[in-house]
Amino acid sequence: MKRILVTNDDGYRSAGIRALADALAPLGEVTIVAPVEEASAIGHALTLRRPLRLERIADRLFCVDGTPTDCVSLAVTQIYKGLPDLVVSGINKGWNLGDDVTYSGTVAGALEAALLGVPGIAVSLKATRGDYDFGPSALAAATMAETLLRRPLPSRVLLNINLPGGVPKGYRVTVQAKRNHITQVSERHDPKGRSYYWIEEGQDEWEPHDRSDYQAVRDGYISLTPLHPDLTAHYALEALELLSLEREAKVE
């Protein structure tokens, strides 16, 4: 039987992670290991400066007072005593698109799987002010999970899935979108007049791209984006080598 680890960054009480686990149950033995509290926008953080606690809540349901990356690490070393066959992270309440994947705790759970050599999937759904319908997201995650268990992506590649609201029109294979990043910090004052700060959403202007993840969900499609942890700008290697040669020539 396949061993499937489920995590998220919304916490183990999230309805999204329960819907995800239920959808994956027909594919194997599902174990949930998720943060005690919400850990959104924490990225690929690993807790190194304090001890972590792993608590069993119910059968195959555990929580960790740490990050999604911590959850995967403890699941592998303390629960499985080895590697699972698949790690699925989500369902996140809100998209993880384009450049924003670097901030995402949801994507980090799947990224940690990829680093360990395990197929990883991150699943995110459009944010809404009303009730969430996780049905289409859970179905898409289970469909892709079944596919990857049979035919995995290349080594160290994870799958980032994003869904529009409502019933999706189908699937699109996409690339990461790009958008303007403008830092916006709001300064406020407490009753004693001391300053404190909130980091807020800056401009949200996406660059047009017909094959981007953002465009796919805007058009009503499920976005499937393969990601990998290699941040090397391979296209810039030649330019950097030329600069290095020029610098060496000046030194001589």
VEXFI-564229 format. One record per residue: z, y, x of N, C-alpha, C in turn; residue number from 1. Coordinates in Angstrom, 3 decimals, m for minus. Layout:
Z:Y:X:Z:Y:X:Z:Y:X:NUM
...
//
This chain:
0.000:m1.196:0.839:0.000:0.000:0.000:0.000:1.251:0.878:1
m0.824:2.221:0.533:m0.908:3.468:1.283:0.371:4.291:1.113:2
0.781:4.929:2.196:1.968:5.777:2.162:1.517:7.237:2.152:3
1.887:7.950:1.096:1.434:9.326:0.889:2.642:10.254:0.887:4
2.649:11.197:1.804:3.706:12.198:1.892:3.252:13.466:1.179:5
4.106:13.985:0.313:3.813:15.220:m0.419:4.841:16.272:m0.043:6
4.381:17.466:0.274:5.265:18.578:0.606:4.701:19.854:m0.014:7
5.372:20.975:0.218:4.869:22.267:m0.274:5.653:23.393:0.396:8
5.401:24.623:m0.056:6.241:25.729:0.426:6.946:26.433:m0.727:9
6.829:25.889:m1.941:7.492:26.460:m3.114:8.844:25.811:m3.400:10
9.178:24.769:m2.674:10.445:24.098:m2.890:10.299:22.830:m3.713:11
11.247:21.921:m3.543:11.128:20.609:m4.177:11.265:20.664:m5.698:12
11.798:21.759:m6.243:11.949:21.888:m7.692:10.667:22.362:m8.372:13
9.667:22.752:m7.620:8.442:23.304:m8.186:7.721:22.301:m9.090:14
7.236:22.800:m10.219:6.468:21.941:m11.127:5.161:21.498:m10.481:15
4.634:22.318:m9.580:3.370:21.974:m8.931:3.455:20.731:m8.081:16
4.567:20.565:m7.360:4.692:19.396:m6.494:4.905:18.126:m7.322:17
5.560:18.260:m8.467:5.742:17.093:m9.342:4.402:16.657:m9.928:18
3.599:17.627:m10.374:2.284:17.304:m10.921:1.410:16.640:m9.863:19
1.505:17.138:m8.629:0.726:16.578:m7.529:1.142:15.148:m7.229:20
2.440:14.918:m7.155:2.952:13.572:m6.866:2.555:12.583:m7.953:21
2.615:13.002:m9.203:2.233:12.118:m10.307:0.754:11.743:m10.234:22
m0.088:12.717:m9.878:m1.525:12.460:m9.801:m1.871:11.519:m8.649:23
m1.076:11.578:m7.571:m1.348:10.750:m6.396:m0.751:9.351:m6.504:24
0.160:9.147:m7.450:0.872:7.869:m7.569:m0.039:6.648:m7.683:25
m1.150:6.723:m8.404:m2.017:5.543:m8.477:m2.652:5.139:m7.142:26
m2.605:6.041:m6.149:m3.269:5.774:m4.873:m2.350:5.107:m3.858:27
m1.042:5.105:m4.102:m0.126:4.507:m3.138:1.312:4.889:m3.427:28
2.161:4.669:m2.435:3.581:4.994:m2.551:3.792:6.447:m2.127:29
4.214:7.277:m3.087:4.348:8.715:m2.857:5.799:9.072:m2.556:30
5.997:9.828:m1.481:7.319:10.343:m1.129:7.238:11.858:m1.030:31
8.146:12.538:m1.712:8.208:13.997:m1.654:9.290:14.413:m0.657:32
8.894:15.254:0.305:9.846:15.887:1.218:9.459:17.356:1.272:33
10.281:18.192:0.657:9.918:19.594:0.482:11.117:20.489:0.774:34
10.874:21.775:0.985:11.979:22.696:1.281:12.965:22.815:0.127:35
14.212:23.126:0.471:15.235:23.380:m0.542:14.877:24.629:m1.344:36
14.472:25.672:m0.644:14.104:26.941:m1.260:12.665:27.279:m0.942:37
12.143:28.269:m1.641:10.764:28.696:m1.393:10.601:29.157:0.049:38
9.498:28.740:0.662:9.215:29.094:2.057:7.789:29.618:2.189:39
7.380:30.460:1.239:6.017:30.994:1.234:5.798:31.938:2.411:40
4.548:32.025:2.850:4.121:32.943:3.915:4.893:32.740:5.204:41
5.372:31.532:5.421:6.139:31.237:6.632:5.253:30.640:7.721:42
3.999:30.362:7.370:3.058:29.842:8.349:3.470:28.483:8.892:43
3.140:28.247:10.159:3.396:26.956:10.789:4.716:26.970:11.561:44
5.699:27.642:10.981:6.985:27.807:11.668:7.742:26.486:11.764:45
8.419:26.325:12.892:9.252:25.150:13.158:10.656:25.651:13.479:46
11.671:25.083:12.850:13.046:25.534:13.049:13.619:24.925:14.327:47
13.965:25.787:15.292:14.450:25.325:16.596:15.838:25.845:16.945:48
16.356:26.824:16.215:17.602:27.492:16.622:18.803:27.164:15.745:49
18.650:26.196:14.862:19.788:25.734:14.060:19.504:24.301:13.615:50
20.527:23.560:13.253:20.301:22.187:12.789:19.693:22.171:11.388:51
19.018:21.082:11.069:18.407:20.894:9.751:19.133:19.783:9.004:52
19.147:19.894:7.688:19.746:18.856:6.855:18.682:18.259:5.937:53
18.660:16.939:5.876:17.755:16.187:5.011:18.600:15.558:3.911:54
18.311:15.921:2.669:19.107:15.430:1.542:18.247:14.610:0.590:55
18.760:13.439:0.207:18.075:12.602:m0.773:18.485:13.052:m2.174:56
17.507:13.488:m2.974:17.761:13.967:m4.327:17.622:12.830:m5.341:57
16.608:12.004:m5.143:16.340:10.870:m6.021:15.487:9.885:m5.244:58
15.069:8.816:m5.905:14.230:7.836:m5.235:12.933:8.493:m4.762:59
12.697:8.447:m3.461:11.510:9.007:m2.827:11.352:10.508:m3.054:60
12.473:11.194:m3.230:12.485:12.652:m3.338:13.572:13.200:m2.426:61
13.144:13.991:m1.417:14.058:14.538:m0.421:13.815:16.039:m0.284:62
14.849:16.754:0.135:14.684:18.168:0.439:15.242:18.459:1.826:63
14.694:19.498:2.440:15.064:19.927:3.788:15.330:21.427:3.742:64
16.396:21.882:4.396:16.686:23.314:4.434:15.894:23.975:5.556:65
14.571:23.851:5.454:13.698:24.383:6.494:12.309:24.675:5.965:66
11.347:24.597:6.839:9.965:24.962:6.547:9.137:23.732:6.167:67
7.925:23.936:5.652:7.058:22.783:5.396:6.784:21.946:6.645:68
6.639:22.602:7.788:6.441:21.873:9.039:7.666:21.029:9.370:69
8.855:21.584:9.151:10.093:20.819:9.331:10.092:19.586:8.427:70
9.652:19.771:7.195:9.650:18.675:6.223:8.783:17.516:6.697:71
7.593:17.834:7.192:6.709:16.786:7.689:7.331:16.104:8.905:72
7.920:16.894:9.786:8.524:16.335:11.003:9.665:15.377:10.671:73
10.527:15.767:9.744:11.652:14.908:9.378:11.190:13.681:8.595:74
10.169:13.863:7.772:9.647:12.720:7.023:9.111:11.652:7.969:75
8.371:12.096:8.975:7.760:11.166:9.921:8.806:10.451:10.767:76
9.803:11.197:11.223:10.768:10.619:12.172:11.970:9.954:11.510:77
12.385:10.460:10.340:13.622:9.972:9.746:13.419:9.090:8.509:78
12.319:9.273:7.805:12.085:8.492:6.592:11.083:7.376:6.848:79
9.916:7.740:7.316:8.885:6.728:7.570:9.117:5.967:8.864:80
9.738:6.621:9.827:9.851:6.043:11.176:8.460:5.708:11.724:81
7.520:6.559:11.411:6.122:6.376:11.793:5.277:7.343:10.993:82
3.983:7.137:10.999:3.076:8.063:10.327:2.695:7.567:8.942:83
2.607:8.480:7.961:2.062:8.102:6.669:0.536:7.993:6.764:84
m0.073:7.575:5.694:m1.538:7.471:5.667:m2.198:8.778:5.249:85
m1.424:9.643:4.596:m1.977:10.892:4.079:m0.834:11.865:3.813:86
m1.091:13.154:4.080:m0.143:14.216:3.726:m0.872:15.201:2.814:87
m0.265:15.481:1.660:m0.842:16.452:0.724:0.202:17.528:0.459:88
m0.191:18.789:0.597:0.726:19.915:0.471:0.313:20.801:m0.708:89
1.249:21.063:m1.627:0.945:21.898:m2.787:1.706:21.412:m4.012:90
1.267:21.777:m5.151:0.194:22.694:m5.491:0.772:24.106:m5.428:91
0.173:24.970:m4.625:0.708:26.302:m4.429:0.348:27.218:m5.582:92
1.291:28.063:m5.964:1.062:29.058:m7.015:0.444:30.297:m6.386:93
m0.841:30.292:m6.259:m1.557:31.385:m5.611:m2.508:30.844:m4.559:94
m3.667:31.470:m4.439:m4.686:31.018:m3.496:m4.230:31.130:m2.049:95
m4.771:30.263:m1.210:m4.683:30.360:0.246:m6.111:30.343:0.773:96
m6.677:31.536:0.835:m8.092:31.703:1.146:m8.282:32.498:2.438:97
m9.438:32.304:3.059:m9.841:33.149:4.168:m8.804:33.265:5.261:98
m8.646:34.484:5.768:m7.701:34.742:6.856:m6.262:34.422:6.475:99
m5.977:34.406:5.178:m4.598:34.208:4.734:m4.056:32.815:5.041:100
m4.918:31.885:5.407:m4.424:30.531:5.704:m3.470:30.544:6.895:101
m3.574:31.556:7.756:m2.685:31.608:8.918:m1.247:31.909:8.516:102
m1.041:32.524:7.357:0.303:32.830:6.879:0.885:31.695:6.032:103
0.037:30.827:5.542:0.410:29.907:4.475:1.296:28.748:4.919:104
2.438:28.602:4.267:3.266:27.420:4.484:2.629:26.185:3.884:105
1.891:26.356:2.793:1.192:25.227:2.168:0.179:24.626:3.136:106
m0.655:25.481:3.711:m1.655:25.000:4.672:m0.964:24.415:5.898:107
0.171:24.977:6.299:0.894:24.489:7.478:1.328:23.042:7.321:108
1.701:22.633:6.106:2.085:21.244:5.893:0.949:20.297:6.204:109
m0.263:20.663:5.760:m1.442:19.838:6.043:m1.867:19.964:7.499:110
m1.656:21.136:8.080:m1.990:21.345:9.490:m1.136:20.461:10.389:111
0.143:20.337:10.061:1.014:19.486:10.860:0.531:18.037:10.804:112
0.060:17.629:9.654:m0.502:16.281:9.527:m1.701:16.114:10.453:113
m2.588:17.110:10.445:m3.780:17.035:11.297:m3.413:16.935:12.773:114
m2.389:17.672:13.186:m1.944:17.615:14.580:m1.401:16.235:14.938:115
m0.852:15.553:13.945:m0.302:14.209:14.165:m1.364:13.120:14.052:116
m2.589:13.518:13.702:m3.655:12.537:13.560:m3.705:11.891:12.194:117
m3.104:12.548:11.193:m3.059:12.026:9.828:m3.925:12.912:8.938:118
m4.712:12.350:8.017:m5.467:13.193:7.079:m4.529:14.109:6.305:119
m4.889:15.380:6.199:m4.053:16.357:5.512:m4.851:17.160:4.515:120
m4.229:17.450:3.371:m4.855:18.235:2.315:m3.880:19.312:1.863:121
m4.370:20.545:1.722:m3.598:21.632:1.135:m4.258:22.024:m0.179:122
m3.451:22.231:m1.218:m3.997:22.521:m2.551:m3.337:23.774:m3.106:123
m4.151:24.722:m3.556:m3.641:25.984:m4.086:m4.410:26.376:m5.342:124
m3.687:27.017:m6.267:m4.246:27.406:m7.563:m4.090:28.908:m7.755:125
m5.049:29.502:m8.438:m5.007:30.936:m8.707:m3.678:31.334:m9.340:126
m3.101:32.429:m8.860:m1.832:32.915:m9.403:m2.028:33.462:m10.814:127
m1.012:33.305:m11.634:m1.052:33.813:m13.000:0.336:34.281:m13.399:128
0.401:35.181:m14.348:1.697:35.657:m14.838:2.236:34.752:m15.943:129
1.392:33.934:m16.507:1.815:33.032:m17.560:2.154:31.655:m17.018:130
2.116:30.671:m17.892:2.385:29.295:m17.491:1.226:28.748:m16.673:131
1.547:27.886:m15.728:0.531:27.270:m14.881:0.073:25.944:m15.481:132
m1.234:25.738:m15.465:m1.797:24.438:m15.819:m2.211:23.759:m14.520:133
m1.369:22.832:m14.061:m1.643:22.162:m12.793:m2.581:20.964:m12.947:134
m3.001:20.665:m14.163:m3.821:19.477:m14.400:m5.091:19.416:m13.563:135
m5.965:20.434:m13.639:m7.202:20.393:m12.845:m6.941:20.334:m11.336:136
m5.914:21.045:m10.869:m5.591:21.045:m9.437:m5.127:19.673:m8.989:137
m4.255:19.055:m9.785:m3.751:17.726:m9.447:m4.885:16.703:m9.445:138
m5.779:16.823:m10.419:m6.917:15.903:m10.484:m7.831:16.076:m9.273:139
m8.112:17.328:m8.896:m8.958:17.585:m7.725:m8.315:17.044:m6.458:140
m7.000:17.240:m6.332:m6.287:16.740:m5.154:m6.346:15.222:m5.085:141
m6.133:14.561:m6.219:m6.166:13.101:m6.241:m7.568:12.575:m5.948:142
m8.569:13.259:m6.474:m9.956:12.845:m6.231:m10.303:12.918:m4.753:143
m9.933:14.051:m4.119:m10.236:14.211:m2.698:m9.355:13.312:m1.840:144
m8.122:13.074:m2.281:m7.240:12.171:m1.533:m7.816:10.765:m1.513:145
m8.283:10.302:m2.661:m8.885:8.970:m2.715:m10.099:8.886:m1.803:146
m10.882:9.961:m1.779:m12.068:9.996:m0.922:m11.692:9.943:0.557:147
m10.694:10.743:0.959:m10.312:10.802:2.372:m9.593:9.545:2.832:148
m8.921:8.860:1.925:m8.298:7.590:2.310:m9.360:6.544:2.625:149
m10.504:6.661:1.953:m11.596:5.723:2.212:m12.449:6.178:3.394:150
m12.680:7.480:3.478:m13.543:8.010:4.532:m12.938:9.309:5.056:151
m12.052:9.233:6.043:m11.365:10.433:6.550:m12.330:11.421:7.188:152
m11.922:12.669:7.213:m12.645:13.692:7.957:m12.474:13.435:9.453:153
m13.246:14.104:10.292:m13.062:13.940:11.744:m11.621:14.226:12.168:154
m11.257:13.705:13.307:m9.898:13.859:13.829:m9.490:15.323:13.911:155
m8.237:15.621:13.539:m7.641:16.951:13.615:m8.298:17.958:12.674:156
m8.905:17.466:11.607:m9.482:18.344:10.588:m8.709:18.134:9.288:157
m8.321:19.228:8.664:m7.636:19.154:7.377:m8.513:19.783:6.307:158
m8.198:19.478:5.050:m8.989:19.986:3.932:m8.162:20.999:3.149:159
m8.697:22.208:3.014:m8.046:23.254:2.238:m8.758:23.399:0.903:160
m8.030:23.097:m0.185:m8.596:23.142:m1.531:m8.002:24.321:m2.285:161
m8.862:25.118:m2.907:m8.426:26.213:m3.762:m9.144:26.119:m5.101:162
m8.399:26.379:m6.178:m8.964:26.252:m7.514:m8.867:27.551:m8.295:163
m9.887:27.818:m9.126:m9.815:28.968:m10.019:m8.885:28.654:m11.188:164
m8.606:29.641:m12.001:m7.874:29.372:m13.221:m8.781:28.698:m14.241:165
m8.181:27.993:m15.187:m8.971:27.338:m16.218:m9.642:26.071:m15.726:166
m10.706:25.684:m16.411:m11.440:24.464:m16.071:m12.523:24.800:m15.052:167
m12.487:24.207:m13.862:m13.495:24.528:m12.839:m14.875:23.993:m13.205:168
m15.906:24.657:m12.669:m17.285:24.270:m12.939:m17.739:23.113:m12.064:169
m17.041:22.873:m10.963:m17.440:21.833:m10.025:m16.874:22.149:m8.655:170
m17.467:21.553:m7.640:m16.988:21.712:m6.270:m18.005:22.473:m5.422:171
m17.512:23.225:m4.455:m18.353:23.832:m3.424:m17.702:23.610:m2.060:172
m18.482:23.218:m1.078:m18.022:23.154:0.308:m18.184:24.558:0.885:173
m17.117:25.097:1.448:m17.084:26.513:1.780:m16.602:26.777:3.205:174
m16.715:28.040:3.597:m16.168:28.533:4.862:m15.083:29.556:4.541:175
m14.273:29.883:5.518:m13.232:30.884:5.321:m13.830:32.260:5.084:176
m13.316:32.941:4.100:m13.725:34.317:3.858:m13.032:35.252:4.849:177
m13.522:36.474:4.908:m12.899:37.517:5.733:m12.600:38.708:4.840:178
m11.507:39.425:5.160:m11.193:40.610:4.383:m10.539:41.669:5.259:179
m10.503:42.874:4.733:m9.825:43.961:5.424:m8.337:43.674:5.507:180
m7.759:43.835:6.666:m6.317:43.686:6.822:m5.739:45.035:7.216:181
m5.040:45.641:6.276:m4.385:46.922:6.526:m2.902:46.751:6.270:182
m2.091:46.945:7.301:m0.650:46.766:7.168:m0.069:47.854:6.268:183
0.725:47.425:5.298:1.363:48.364:4.388:2.839:48.007:4.277:184
3.701:48.927:4.696:5.144:48.712:4.674:5.791:49.841:3.887:185
6.594:49.460:2.905:7.282:50.445:2.070:8.695:50.666:2.596:186
9.041:51.927:2.856:10.395:52.271:3.312:11.241:52.710:2.122:187
12.424:52.135:2.011:13.352:52.513:0.947:14.731:52.747:1.562:188
15.662:53.171:0.728:16.993:53.495:1.248:18.066:52.878:0.357:189
19.095:52.342:1.007:20.197:51.756:0.262:21.162:52.868:m0.175:190
22.202:52.547:m0.967:23.124:53.597:m1.455:23.794:54.410:m0.350:191
23.842:53.865:0.876:24.443:54.604:1.986:23.421:55.409:2.783:192
22.166:55.400:2.281:21.134:56.192:2.931:20.446:55.516:4.096:193
20.770:54.257:4.342:20.152:53.538:5.453:18.798:52.978:5.029:194
17.863:53.012:5.940:16.503:52.559:5.627:16.404:51.045:5.608:195
15.592:50.535:4.698:15.169:49.139:4.735:13.703:49.094:4.318:196
13.048:47.947:4.561:11.596:47.900:4.449:11.130:46.665:3.699:197
10.038:46.833:2.941:9.332:45.716:2.310:7.906:45.700:2.837:198
7.495:44.534:3.355:6.086:44.368:3.726:5.322:44.017:2.461:199
4.308:44.802:2.142:3.588:44.649:0.887:2.134:44.270:1.134:200
1.446:43.918:0.054:0.016:43.631:0.135:m0.731:44.915:0.471:201
m1.578:44.856:1.485:m2.420:45.994:1.817:m3.706:45.931:1.033:202
m4.757:46.461:1.572:m6.050:46.394:0.905:m6.506:44.950:0.787:203
m7.203:44.674:m0.284:m7.642:43.310:m0.560:m9.153:43.314:m0.785:204
m9.885:43.757:0.217:m11.341:43.858:0.104:m11.984:42.739:0.917:205
m12.614:41.826:0.214:m13.228:40.672:0.858:m14.666:40.975:1.246:206
m15.065:40.520:2.418:m16.452:40.690:2.850:m17.350:39.745:2.063:207
m18.485:40.221:1.581:m19.386:39.356:0.812:m19.914:38.201:1.671:208
m19.900:37.006:1.101:m20.432:35.832:1.781:m20.658:34.751:0.724:209
m21.910:34.350:0.556:m22.250:33.425:m0.529:m21.547:32.086:m0.421:210
m21.158:31.683:0.807:m20.572:30.364:0.968:m19.070:30.425:1.234:211
m18.450:31.551:1.001:m17.029:31.676:1.310:m16.152:31.024:0.249:212
m14.932:30.676:0.659:m13.970:30.106:m0.275:m13.634:31.093:m1.390:213
m13.523:32.370:m1.035:m13.218:33.390:m2.027:m14.312:33.483:m3.090:214
m15.555:33.478:m2.658:m16.661:33.577:m3.610:m16.705:32.366:m4.528:215
m16.402:31.189:m3.994:m16.432:29.966:m4.801:m15.433:30.045:m5.955:216
m14.191:30.413:m5.642:m13.197:30.464:m6.725:m13.470:31.618:m7.678:217
m14.010:32.718:m7.166:m14.387:33.819:m8.054:m15.484:33.390:m9.020:218
m16.355:32.496:m8.571:m17.436:31.998:m9.423:m16.989:30.851:m10.323:219
m15.724:30.435:m10.210:m15.204:29.393:m11.073:m15.286:27.991:m10.515:220
m15.521:27.859:m9.201:m15.664:26.540:m8.578:m14.431:26.192:m7.733:221
m14.253:24.903:m7.489:m13.232:24.420:m6.564:m13.766:24.583:m5.147:222
m13.003:25.244:m4.310:m13.412:25.470:m2.920:m12.849:24.375:m2.021:223
m13.718:23.763:m1.236:m13.317:22.737:m0.261:m13.672:23.246:1.131:224
m12.650:23.592:1.913:m12.892:24.153:3.246:m12.267:23.274:4.318:225
m13.075:22.735:5.235:m12.496:21.979:6.357:m11.960:22.953:7.411:226
m10.725:22.748:7.818:m10.088:23.598:8.831:m9.636:22.738:9.999:227
m9.476:23.367:11.166:m8.911:22.644:12.302:m8.057:23.594:13.133:228
m7.128:23.061:13.919:m6.191:23.911:14.660:m6.766:24.545:15.919:229
m7.976:24.219:16.297:m8.574:24.793:17.506:m8.963:26.240:17.241:230
m8.213:27.186:17.797:m8.484:28.607:17.590:m9.363:29.204:18.689:231
m9.864:28.353:19.570:m10.739:28.843:20.630:m11.991:29.483:20.044:232
m12.316:30.683:20.492:m13.573:31.328:20.086:m14.676:30.826:21.015:233
m15.228:29.678:20.707:m16.202:29.033:21.583:m17.420:29.929:21.856:234
m17.825:30.698:20.840:m18.999:31.560:21.014:m18.747:32.686:22.014:235
m17.459:32.949:22.328:m17.121:34.038:23.248:m16.898:33.557:24.678:236
m16.960:32.253:24.909:m16.689:31.733:26.253:m17.667:32.276:27.290:237
m18.935:32.294:26.931:m19.944:32.761:27.892:m19.731:34.224:28.243:238
m19.430:35.053:27.233:m19.187:36.475:27.488:m17.976:36.667:28.389:239
m16.927:35.881:28.162:m15.720:35.994:28.979:m15.986:35.539:30.405:240
m16.789:34.488:30.564:m17.135:34.026:31.909:m17.905:35.096:32.671:241
m18.803:35.801:31.984:m19.550:36.873:32.631:m18.617:38.000:33.074:242
m17.646:38.338:32.206:m16.678:39.364:32.567:m15.847:38.941:33.777:243
m15.491:37.666:33.825:m14.709:37.171:34.950:m15.503:37.227:36.240:244
m16.791:36.902:36.144:m17.648:36.965:37.336:m17.785:38.400:37.830:245
m17.919:39.330:36.884:m18.043:40.736:37.269:m16.761:41.211:37.949:246
m15.620:40.771:37.448:m14.352:41.175:38.035:m14.216:40.594:39.443:247
m14.613:39.337:39.622:m14.536:38.711:40.944:m15.449:39.433:41.931:248
m16.622:39.857:41.458:m17.556:40.564:42.327:m16.979:41.890:42.808:249
m16.260:42.573:41.906:m15.659:43.869:42.276:m14.536:43.668:43.284:250
m13.781:42.591:43.113:m12.679:42.285:44.054:m13.202:42.021:45.439:251
m14.324:41.287:45.496:m14.931:40.987:46.799:m15.485:42.234:47.452:252
//
